[in-house]
């Protein structure tokens, strides 16, 4: 594909030698077991479903958490590593992890973060609504809720349609009107969740 022609945005599978079937797990270099469990299990509510040695380095422990839908987040931890605040930036680094949350629990989530002494920001991202905080190592954690009811098996289709409508509209990013028009065009009901008002957070 020419450098002058942007890759098409489409929910259709590309012409590739094979296709992935979903996300199985993501693995993060963690600090120690106690702090990692305190944040991901005890605050975010992810069950710890497996603990075993890191098979590449048995001096470390490999923790497996269920993020809520059977998809797994894992950490390599070691008790000689204290939690830290700095995160490596640049190509290949992790910018943030995002987990979906129930929109009906938004107020409870913010209260729980406050009770745990965690700072957070709330942003309306146009296609979804997000709470941003940090884990025990300073990794940015996004807790995201769709702004509209979207069937899981239609999400890619809805987003790709909103993208086309956004481009036709000349807007910088997809907004409520593009999402609502996309749902209507695809014959899906336009049911918006009751989420708090928030800035878009553009440029932050």
N, C-alpha and C positions, 0 to 999 in steps of 0.2 A: 504494500500500500504506500502511496506517495506521502511524503512528509507534509505536503500541502493539503491533503485531504484527511480530515479528522475521522477517527474510527466511528462507525455508526453506533448509535445507542439503540438497542433493541432487546426484547426479552427472548428472542430466538437464539437457539444454541449456535455458536459459530461453527464454521467448517474447520474442525480441528481433528487431530489424530485420535483423540479420546475426550471424554467429558467427565468432570467430577460429579459426584452425586450429592454433595453437601459438605458441610464442615464437620469433621470428626472431632478434632480437638485443636487447641492452641496451647503451646507450652511457653512459660515465662521463667526467666531466671529469678527466683525468689530469694528472700533473706532467710529467716529461720521459720521453723514450723509453727511455733506458738503465735507469732505475730500474723503470719499468713492465714492461719485458721481463724484467728480473732476477727480479721477483716472479712474474709470471703465467706466463712460459714456463719459466724456469730452476728455479723452486721448485715451482710447482703443476703444471708439465708440460703446459701448454696450447700447442699449436703456433701460431706466428704465421703466419697464412694469407694476410694481405693487408696491405699498407702503401701508403697513398696520401694525397694532401692532403685535409684537411677541405674538402669542396666548398662549405661555407658560409663558410669562412675559410681560404684556401689558405696562410696563414702558419703554420698548425698542421698536424700530421701526424695521420692517422687510422689507428690500429692495430687489426687484427681478429684475435682469438684464437678458436680452436675449443675450446669447453669440454669436449669429449669425446664428444658425440653429434651433432655437426653444428650445434648451436645456438651462436650467436656472441656473444662479449662484446667490445665495442669501446671504445677510449679516444681522446679528443682530447688530444694531448700537444704540448708545445713545450719546446725545450731551454732556454728562459729561465725555466722554472718549476721550482724545486727541490721535492723531495718535502717534504710537511708532515705534521704530526701532528693538526691540528684538523679536525673535521668539522662542517659546518653541521647543526644540529638544527631540528626543527619541521616543520610541515605542508609536504609536498612534497619533503622531504629523503629521501635514501636511508638507511634504518636499517642494512641489511647486504645482502651478496650471499651466496647459498648455492649451493654446487656439490656434486654427489653424488660419493661416493668408494666404492671397493670395500671392504667390511667386512674382507676378508682383509688389507688393507694398513694397517689402523689403527695398528699398532705402528710400522710403517715411516714413516707420515706424522708421527707425534709425534716420532720420532727425527730426521726431516728438518727439522722446524720448530725443534727444539732446536739442531741443527747450524747452522742459518741464523740463530741468535740471536733467534728469534721466540718470544715468550711465547704460551701458549695455555691454554684451559680446556676441559674435557670434561664434557658434560652428557648425561644420559639424559632425552630429551624425551617419553617415553611412546610416541609413534608412530614416533620415529626417534632416532638417537644422533648427537651432534654434537661436533665440535671447533671451537672459536672462536679465531681469531687476528686479526691486522690486517695490511693491506697496507702498502706504502711510504708511503701518505698517511694512515694511521690509519683507513681504512675497515674496518669489521668484516667479516671473511670467515668464513663458516660452511662447514665441510666435513662433509657429512651422509651418513649411511648408514641405509637402512631397517633396522629391527630384525628384520623378518620378510621372507621371500621373497614378493614381491607382483608379479604380472605387470604390466607397464607399462600395459596397456590396461584393467586392473581397479583401478588405484590409487584413482581417484576414488570408485568404488563401495565399496571397502573403507573408505576414510576416512569417507564419508557414513554407512555402517552403524555404524562405531565411534562416530561422533558421536551417533547415535540411542541406542545402547546406553549411552553415557556419560551422556546426559541421563536415561534411564530409571533409571540407577544413582545419580543425584544426585551424581556426581563432578565435581570442579572442572575436570579436564582428562582427555583420553583416556589410558588406561594400558594396560599389557600385557594385562590381562584383557579389556579392550574390543576390542583388536586381535585377540586370539586368538579371542574369541567371534564377531567379525565374519567372520574367515576361515572359521571352521567353519560359520557360517550361510550363507555364500556357496558352500560346497562346495569351498573351496580348502585345500590342505595347510597345516598350521601348522608351518613350519620357521623356527626362530629362529636368527639368526646369533650367533656367539660374540664378544661385544663386552665391553669392560671395564666393571666396575661403576663407576657415577658417580652423583652427586647429580642431582636433577631441575633444580636451578638456578632454582627458582620464586622470583620476586621479585627476581632480580638483573638 
